[in-house]
Amino acid sequence: MLARGISPGARARRGLLVDVVLAAVIALLALELTAGLGVVAFFGLPLLLLGLLWIALERLVGRVRQRRRAPAR
């Protein structure tokens, strides 16, 4: 329950306090989210690059084998 005789200055300070607390909570959530994404990217990016390299090598080997099997004209 709020007191009825709150001065405008006190009301402004309370509003500022609420804004600062909410900003701190949002900032902490953003830091946690970006830190989690950083960890995922740290492990995921090398795995993605290795997977793409694997696929590229398989396709290259497949093309080389097709050329050897094709009759010369």
Order of alpha helices (4+ residues) and beta strands (2+ residues): alpha
